[in-house]
Amino acid sequence: MKCKLTLMLLFFVQLGYGQSTMVDDVIKKIEIGQDTIKAVFDWVTDNVKYDVGKLNDINTSSRSNNTSKFSNEKEHKDYLLEKVIKSKKGVCEDYALLFDEVVKELGYQSYVVEGYTKSDKGKINRSIGHAWNAVKVNGEWKLYDPTWGAGYVEDGKRFVKKYNTRWYDVEAAEMIKTHMPFDPVWQISSTPMTYDEFETTDQFTLAISDYDFDSKIQHFLGEKRKMQMQEQVDRSQEMGEGSRLVEKWRKRLTKNIGIYGITNSKDLLADASNKTSEAVELFNDYVKAKNKQFKGNKYSIANSVQKLKSSDAAIQAALEIYKSIEVDDARAESSLNRAIRNSEKLVSQIEREKNFLKRIGGR
């Protein structure tokens, strides 16, 4: 009876977008003067048009940040960066990302801050979050909002280009009047404000004092991404329950923490997938030889023994990689366990065929 084994490869690794050349091209267009950050801020606000259509799509979509087609955060970021550079259009995350990447390329520490906003009159934007920037300049963290510095959207329909230096190098005490970071460390304040206080007052009244944000930031930036996300959630919870946007942000980070072992181990998974594919191909070659009763040089027992050994080595290596990856998310864990079970199934079949070959005189 003829037999054949086919294993489904569970992980597909996408190629990332190389962006360093595109960012370098942007830098060449910027007239860098004495104030490097100002030159970048001015270029971004002048050359990127707010994409009202994309904003409306986000507002009407059940998912404002669809990253499902990307294997990790970097691929999503690189996609957005390429798109905003080519189209010169974007929403807040695109403005902030471009500003961030350019100043980083120029040698500054920089971070894209996520949060939500309210108007000068105190009206909270509860429908969609916002993104702005923090850059360390001469040893001090400073805040910028290139999106609001570029202009404003009128009646939700039309972008009005109106350069506004108010949002360049904004004092922390001023920024918190309209911008609330999800992660309180980016308030750049020794007395951070709670989410509830942001909705009711412009004053710092929180009992938490001597909040060493600078040390916390430096520690945070030195951590691996999974630990960074956990620290962000923990700090956020210290600030109270928060709005629906805060809750959604925490849920997104918590989910990303759970699947981090999968989405950020793509090189390992690519290696494991390649080894699994190689093992299956070699085993199927062996099965073909067995079905032909090991007749002819191509299908000889000696060649078949070697293919079986090579198949065994490849699947054992893949299995070791799969078992080395840790995940917390239930679905990711289920996929990983399925890969392990399939690999172990092939190991068992190889072992049975080894014993079969020994019985008929193979080695």
N, C-alpha and C positions, 0 to 999 in steps of 0.2 A: 504494500500500500504506500503510495507516495505521500509525503508530508512536506509542509512548508510553514515557516514561521514569519509573521510580519509584525513588527512593533511600530506603534504610532509614536512619532517624535513629538514630545509635549511642549517644547519650547522653541520659539522662533525668534531669532535675534535680528533686530532691524539695524541698519547702518545709520550712524549718526551723521549730522550735518557739520562739516568743517567750516567754522565761522571766522577764524583769526584773520584771514585775508580780507574778508568783507569789512571787518572792524578797522583794520589797517587802512583800507580805502576811505572809510569815513574820516579817520583821523587826518588823512592827507588833505581833506577838504576844509578842515577847521583851521582858522587863523588863530593859532595859539599866541596869546600875549603874555603879560605879566601874571594875569589871573587865569590859570589853566582851567579851573572848574567853571568859571564864568564863561569862558570861551565855549566849552562843551555845552553848558546849559543854553547859551544863546543859539548855538547851532541846532540843537535838538528842537527847541521851541520854535525856531524859524523854519525848519525844514520838514517837520513832521506835522501833517494835518490830522486833526481828530476825526476818527472814522465813526460817524454817527450811525451808519448802517450796521456796523459791528456792535455798537452799543445797543441798538434796538434788538438785534438778534439775541444778545445776551439777556436783555430784559425780558424777552418773550420765551426764552428757552428754559426748560426745567433744569438744565445743567449749564451753569454759567462758565464752567471751565472743563470742557471735554478733552480729557487727556487719554482716553481709552485706546487710541490708536498708536500711542507712544509707549515704548518699553520702559522708560524711566523719565525722571524730571529733566535731565540734561537734553534728551532728544526733543522734548516739548519746548524747552527754552530756546534751543538752537533753531527750531522751526519758526518760532515767533520772531526771533532776531533776524533771520534771513528774510522773513516776510516784510517786517517793518522797514528794513534797509532798502529792499527792492521797491516797495510800493510807496514809501514815505507817508504811510497812513497807519493809524493805530489808535487803541484806547489806552487807558492809564498804564496797564501792565507793559504795553509796548514802549511807551515813552520811558518809563522807569527802567525797563530792561536795557534799552539802547544806551541811556545815560550811564547806567551801571557798568555795562561792558566796556564802554569807551574809557571811562575814568580808571577802571581796573587795568586796562591795557596801557594806560599812561602811568601806572605804578601806584595808584591810591588804593587804600582799603575802602571797600564800598559794599553796600547792602541794599537790596530792594525790600522796602518795608510794606507789609500788607496790613490793611485795616479798613476802617470805614470813616465817614465824614459827616459833618453837619454844616449848615450855612452860617454866615455871620449872624443871622437872626435866630439861630438855634434849632432850625429844622433838621432832624436827623434823616439821612439817606438810608432807609432800611431795606431797600430793594437790591442794592449792589455794592460790593466792596470797592476799595480804592487801593492804589499802589503809588508810593513815592520813594524817595531815596535818602539814605544816610551815607555820608562820606567823611572819612577821617582826614582832616586837613591840618597840618602843623600840630599833630598830636591831639586834636580836638574833634569830636564828632559833630558834624553839622548837618542840617536838614534842608532838603530841596524838594520841590514838586514841579517838575517840568511840564506836566499835563496842565495844571492850573496856570502855570506861567505862560503857556502858549495861547490861551484864550478861553472861551466858554461856549457851551452849547445853548442855543436859544430855542425855547419852546420844545426842546427835545427833537428838533428837526434840522437845525442848521448850525454848523460850527462857525463861530465868530472869532477870527484870529485877532487877538489883542494881547500883545506882550505885556507881562506884569512882573516886575522885579520883586514884588512883595513875596513871591514864592521862591526866591533865591536866598540861600543862607538865612533860613528862618530861625529865629530864636525859639528854643523849646517851649517857653511859656506862651508864645504866640501860636505855635503850631498846634498845641494841644487844644486850643480853643475851637479848632475846626477839624483836626485830624486825630483819630484815636487808633493807635496800632493794636493789632490783635495781641502781639507780644509786648508787654509793658516795658520791657527793657529799652525799646526804641522810642520811648517818650523822652529819652535822654534827660532824665530828671532824678534827683536824689529823693524826691517825694512824689512818686507816680500816682496818677489818678485812677480810680476804679472806673469800670464801665458805667455804673449807675451815676457816678459823679459827672462823667462826661455828658450825660444826657440832661443833667439838671443844673450844672454850674460851670463857670470858667476858672474856678479857684482850685488850687491844690490843697485839699483838706484831709487826705488819707492819713491814717494813723501810722502807716509804714513810713519810717524816716531813715535817713542814712542809707538809702538804696544805692549801693555801689554799682551803678549801671556800667561804668567803664570797664571794671574788672569782669563783670558778668559778660559783657559783650566780647572781650578778648578771649575769655574762656570758651564762650559759645562758638566763636569763629574757629577755634582750634579743635573743636570736637568733630567726630565723624557724623555724617548726616543723620543717621538713625538716632543718635543721642541728642543731636540738635533739636530734632522734632519733638522728642520726649520732653526736653527742657522747656521748649516753647509752650507745650500743653500745660506743664506744671506751673509755669509762671502765669499763664493766662488764668488758670483756676484760682490762683491767689487773689486775682482782681474781682472775683465774684462771678455770678452766673452769666451776665452779659446778654446781648441781643441775639436774635435769630442768626445774624451773620457771624457772630462769635461762635455760636453753637455749631454752625455748618463748618467753619474753619477748623474747630477742634476735631470734629468728626473726620474731616478730610485728612488731617495730620495723623490721627489715630489709625485710620485705615492704612495710610502710607507706611506708618511704623510697622504694621503687621505684615505687609507684603514686601518690605524693604529687601529682605534676603533674596527674593526672586528678582525684583526689578533692577536691583543694583549688583547682581552677580552675573551679568549677561556674558562676560568673557568666560567665566567658569561654565555657565550653562551651554554656551556655544561649543566649548571643548567637550563637555559631556554628551551633547547631542551628536557631535561628529563621531565620537567614539562609539556611541550607541549605533549609529548608522553603519559604521564600519563593521561592528560586531555582527549585526543582522545580515549584512551582505556576505560576510565570510561564512556565517553559519548556513545561509541559504545555498552558498556554493558547495558546502559540505553535503547538505541534504541532496543536492542534485547529483553529486558523485555517488552517494549511497543508493539513490534510486537507479543509477546506472550500474549498480553492483560493483563499483570501483574498477571497472574495466577500462583499459587504455591508460597511457601515461598521464594524460590530463586529469583523469579521475582516479588515479592510483590511491591505494591506502596511505602511502607515504605522504603524498600531497594533501590528502584529506586530513590526516593527523595534524599536519602543520597548520592548515586552515582552522581547524578546531582549536588548536592552542592559541593562535592569533586572535580568534574570536573571543576566547575566554579572557585573554589579557585585556582586550579592548573594553569588554563589558564590565570587567572587574574595576577598571580604572574609572569608567563612567559611574558605576555604582558608588565608588568612594567619594566622587564629587557630589553626587546627589545627597549622600548622607552627611556631607560636611556643611550643607546650607541650612540655616536656621530661619524659620518663619513663624509668625504668630497668627496671621490671618487664616481663617478656616479654609477658605477656597484655595489659597496658595498652598496651604499644607496638604490639602487633598490632592492637588495636582502633583506635588512633589512626591507624596506617598505612592501615587499611581506609577510614577516613573520608577521609583524604587522597586515596586512589586513587579513591574514588567521586566526590569533588569534582572531581578532575582529569578524570575521565571525562565529567562534565557540561560542564566547560570546553571539552573537545575537541568535544563534540556541538554546543555553542553556536557554536564557531568554524566548524564545517562548515556550519551553517545560515546564518551570516553570509555566507559565500562563496556559498551557494546564492541568497540574496536579492540579492546583487550581480549575479549572472548573469541574474536575471530583471528587473532594473531597480530593485530596492530599494536602500536606502542603509544 
